[in-house]
Amino acid sequence: METARKILITGGAGFIGSHVVRLFVNSYPNYTIFNLDTLTYAGNLENLRDVESKPNYQFLKADITDAAALEDFFAKYGFDGVIHLAAESHVDRSIHGPTQFAQTNVIGTVNLLNVAKNYWAHNPAVNGVKNRFYHVSTDEVYGSLGDEGLFTEETPYDPRSPYSASKASSDHFVRAFYHTYKLPVVISNCSNNYGSYHFPEKLIPLAIHNIKNNFPIPVYGKGENVRDWLFVEDHARAIDVIFHKGVNGETYNIGGHNEWKNIDLIYLLCKIMDTKLGRPEGTSAKLIAFVKDRAGHDLRYAINSSKLQRELGWVPSLQFEEGLEKTVEWYLSNQDWLHHVTSGDYLKYYETQYHQR
């Protein structure tokens, strides 16, 4: 049996975070997994109904900008590991309100680093294991690529949006704490994720929702922007591997090796949706509506994850077409979830069913 550990996962009620929480709770019964989340619009406990009653899972409601709350939780529970996913992540929202992104993504991360540093300075091997701070970041910190090339761990930072600038800053603070204070850290930068439990403001879940309801599918510009798509369950597996086997001070890029132009992705999604909904092929594509391009819209992202594959043995498990079909099937089979998370009904449920412990 694996060594008993107490792992704090921040942002564990969000899209990627909930998949990481689920994987750790189910894979490591001797770990206690603490999910710390402030439950903003995109983070909700509806995503974790299937593990909320497990004996090795506990939810903590708090905001990472509240340093005093973080100190209290470290003192009370004695975390020996942190997997930090809590972040504001929607580029459009960052353009309209950059201050919140600086508060959460920068100040919140510094708070968490400070608290972990101070607690672990007096508890260098909590629960008999070496401590670890794992910071999960994005490929958007690297800026934009041309028609060729891939982002590597050595690519210079060149953020183009308030969101990516806030994540780049948080990455720099994590590395600074490693070099200045010897805090045991690892960082990963991932490409665009897709899969179940994704709040429907992002491209794929929004398109699925709109096609289902015969609403227009908004596509920026001409849809020429290219993204590398990573199945969220593959990302969670990569996080598991990096947390347990990664080398302190190192950065690992996580990519799906699935580059698609936005417009080609939408056409593929329309084709899948027509099949699943029993519509004549080409019906959903008529809903495509080109809209004014986003300010500072990066042309292309693509990740080289060969370091992660070579050194830690991780590889993506699905081709994009297969993963996209699974994603569509999940959303069509979970319309109640979609209604709950967009209407706020889950908040009413948890106000009566869930209390901070």
N, C-alpha and C positions, 0 to 999 in steps of 0.2 A: 504493500500500500504506500502511496506517495506521502511525503511529509505533510503534516498539517500546516496550513498557511491561512493567513487572513489578508485577502486581496480587496483593495478599494478600487472599484471601477467607476469613474466619473462619467456622467452622461449616459449611464446604462439604460435609461428608458428611451433613448433616441434610436434612430434607425440602425446604425452600425453597432452602437453600444449594446442594444438589446440582443443582437446576435452573439456578441462577445460574452455577455452575461450568461445567456442560455448555454453556450458551448462550455464555459468554465463550470457552471453549476452541474451540468450533466456529466462532464468528463472527469471532474475532480471532487468526488463526494467527501474527501477528507479536507478540502479547502472550505473556508467560509467566505462567500462572495458578498461583499457589501456594495450595493448599487446606490451611488449618491447622485441625485438629480434634482433640479429645481422645478421640473415639470413645466417648461414653457410650452408654447403651442405645438412644437415638433417633438417633444419628449413626453411620453405617456405610458402609464403602467399597463394599459391595454395590451401593449406589445409583449408583456411577460406573464400573462395569465397562466401559462402552462408551467411556470416554475415558481410562482409566488408562494406556494405552500411547501416547497422543498425545505428540509431542515437546515441546509447549508446556504440558504439565501436570506438576505436581509436588505430592506430598503431604508435609505436615509434621505429625508427631504432637506436639501440645503442648496445654497448658491455658492459656487466656488469663489465669488467675490467677497464672501463673508469669512474672513480669516479666523475669527473667534470660533465660529462653528466648526471649521476644519480642525482647529487645535483641540477642541473638545472631543471630536470623534476620534482623532489619533490617540489621545490620552485614554479614552474609554475602551476602545476596541483593539488597539495595538496592531495596526496594519504593518505588514512586512513587505507589501508590494502595492504599487499604484499603477493602474492602467488608465491613462488620462485621455478621454475622448470628449469631454464636455466642451462644447464650442458653439458659437453662432456660425452657421455655415452657408447661408444662402446669399449668393453674390448680389442679386438684385436688392435684397434688404440692406446689404452693406453700403450700396451706393446711395440709398436714401437715408440711412442712419448709421454712419460709421462709428459714432461714439460708443454705441452699445457693443460693437465688435471689439473695440479697444478694451472696454471694461472687462468683458467676459474672457476673450481670447488671450489678452496680454496680462492684465491685472489679476484675473482669476488664476492663470497659470503660475504667475510669480507667487501668489499666495500659497498655492499648493506646493510649489518647490520649497518655499521658506519653511512651511510647516513640516514637510517631510524631512528636510535637512535638520531642523532643530530637534525633532523627535528622534530621528535615527542617530544623531550625534551622541545621544545618551542610551540608545538601544541599537548597537551596531549589527546585531544578528537576532532580530525579533523572531520568536518562535523557533529558534535554532536554525534559521536559514538566512542566507544573505539577502539584504534588502535590494529592491529594484524599483526605479521610477521609469515607466515606459510612457513616452509622449507620442500620441498618434497625430500625424499631420497630413498634408496634402501635396500633390504634385503642382498645385497652382502657385506655390512659392517660387517656382523656377521661371515663371513667366510664360512666354509663348515660343513655340517652335516654328520653323519654316516647314517646307514640304518634306524635309528629310531630317534624320537624326532622332535620338532618344534622350530623355532625361536620365542622367546617372546620379549617383550620390555625390559626384564632384561638380555637377552643374552649378554655376554661380546663381545666387538668388536674384530674381528680377520680378518681384510681385507687381501686378498691374491693377488690382482692385483693392478697396479697403479691406475686404475679407482676406485676400491672400497676403496683404501687408500685415494684418494682425496675426496671421498664422506664422509668417516668416519671423516676426518679432518674437513670438512665443518659442519658436525653434531656437532662436539665438539665445534666449534666456536659459533654456534647458542646457544648451552646450556650455554656456557661461558657468552654470552651477556645477557642471561636471569638471571644468578646468579650474575654477576658483575654489570650490568647496569639496571636490572629489565625490560629489553625489553620484551614486551608481545609476546612470541613465542609459537608455537606448531610445532611438527615434525611428519612426517609419514614416514614409511619405507615399501615399497611395493615389491611384488614378480614380476616375469616377466609379462609384459603386452603384449597383442596381440589385433589386431583389425584393423580398417580402418586407412588410412593415415600413415602407418608405413613405414619409409624409407627402401628400400629393401636391407639392409646390414645385418639385423637381421634374425634369423632362419626362422620364418614362412613366411614373405613376400618374402624372397629370394627363399625359396623352391617353393612357389606358382609361382613365376616368372620363375624359371628354369624348373619346370614341364610343364608349359604352352608352353615353347619354346624348350622343349626336350633337355635341358642342364643338366649336372650332378648335383645331389643334394649333396653338401658336408656335411658329418657328421663326427664330431671329434671322434677320437679313435674308440670305438666300439658302440658309441651311448648310453652308460650306464649312462650318467649324468642325474640327475633327477631335474626337475624344477616344481615349483608351478605356474600355469598360471592364470592370472587375466585379464578378459575382460576389455579393456580400458575404456569403458563407465561406467562400475561399479567402476573403479578407480576414474573417474571424479566425480561420485556421492559421493564417500567416501570423496574426497577432499572438496566438497561442505559442507558435514555434519561436518567435522572436523573444517573447517574454521569458521563456524557459531556457533558450539556448543562445540568444544573442550576446554579443560581446559588449561590455560597458564602454560607453563613449562612441559607439558605432551608429551609423544610420543605414537603414535598409529600405530600398524602394520596392513597392508592391504594385505590380501591374497585371492586367488580365491578358495582354497580348491580343487585344481585340480593338483595333482602330476602326472607327466608323465615322463618316460624315453624319452630321445630325439629320440631314434630309434623307439619307439612305436608311438610317436607323428608323426613322418615322415611317418610311414606306414599308420596311420589313414588319414593323409593329402593326401597321394597318392590315397587312396581309394576314398576319397571325390572328388579329382580332376578327377579321371577316370570317375566317374559318371557324373560330371558337363561337362566334355569335350566329353562325349560319347565314351570313349575308353574302350576296354575290361579290366576287373578287373585284376590288376597285371602289367599293362603296365608301369605305372609311377614308380612303385617300382624298375623296372630295371634300373632307372636312379641314384639310391643311390650309392654314392661313398664315402667310408670311407677314411679319410685323417688323417695326423699326428695330434695328440692331441695338444690342445692349452697349452702353458706354464702356470703352476699354475692353471689348470682348476679345479674349485671346483666341488666336486662330487655331492652334493645334497643341494638344498635350499627348505625349506618349512616353511610357515608362520602360526603362531597361531594368528588369528585376533579376538579372543574371547573378548578382552577388548573393541575393537571398536564396536562389536556387542552388548555387554552387556551394555556399558555405553552410546553409542550414537545411537544404533538401526540400524546400517547399516548391510546389508547382501548382498552377491553377487546374481545377478539375473539370471545368465545363467549357465547351465552345459557346460563343455568344448566342447563336441561334437556339441552342438547347436551353441555356439559362434564361433567355428572354421568354421562351414558351412556358417554362416553369413559372416565371414571374407573372405572366398574364393569367395563367390558370389559378394562381394563388389569389390575385386581386378579384377575379370573377367569382371565386368561391368564398370570398371574405368581404362581401359588401357591407355586412353589419359592422365590421371593424372600420371600414372607410367612413361609414356614417357616424360612428361614435367619435372617431378622432377629429373629424371636421366639424362636428356639432358641439363638442364639449361634453357629451353625455358621460364619457368615462370619468370626468372630474366629479360629477355628481355621485357616481358609483363609489369612487374611492374616498370621497368625503365621509361616507358612512361605513365603508368596509376596511379602510386602511388608515392606520395611525402611525406616526413616527415612533420608532422604538428607541 
